[in-house]
Amino acid sequence: MSGESVEAFARRYGDAWADPDSDAFVALFAPDAVYRDDQVGRLNEGHAQLRAFHAHFVAAISDIRMDFPRAFQSGQDVCLEWRFSGRQTGTYHGRPPTGIAFSGPGVALIRLAPDGLIQSVIDYYDSGAVKTQLNAEALA
């Protein structure tokens, strides 16, 4: 993130999530980076796991958009408030495609390595709200 504003970093991070090229996503991370998503019980360590995690995500979710209402940085720590939206058009964690659009807010706590690459991410969001959106529309 060297010399880059936290807002520009947030945009680059969001764009990488939406990009179907998992190598572009992984390029943001240090080789030994850790990505923790407690809401789905997922811990990804290193480039190979991050690549598989992202590839699964973009194969299942289309129309991905991430907006960042607020972004803060203190030293090597970055906090991004995000709003995600997408449409489940592929199999996601065993759930068959629904075509349903969903959205939700969350927060990412990011630690940067000295070279500016992402060393770790912990995501916090309400996975129950997303499941409710998907199930409510599927049952309607």
Salt bridges, closest charged atoms under 4 A:
GLU4 OE1 - ARG12 NH2 2.77
ASP15 OD1 - ARG11 NE 3.13
ASP23 OD1 - ARG51 NE 2.61
ASP38 OD1 - ARG36 NE 3.11
ASP63 OD2 - ARG87 NE 3.39
ASP67 OD1 - ARG65 NH2 2.86
ASP77 OD1 - ARG111 NE 2.43
GLU81 OE1 - ARG70 NE 2.71
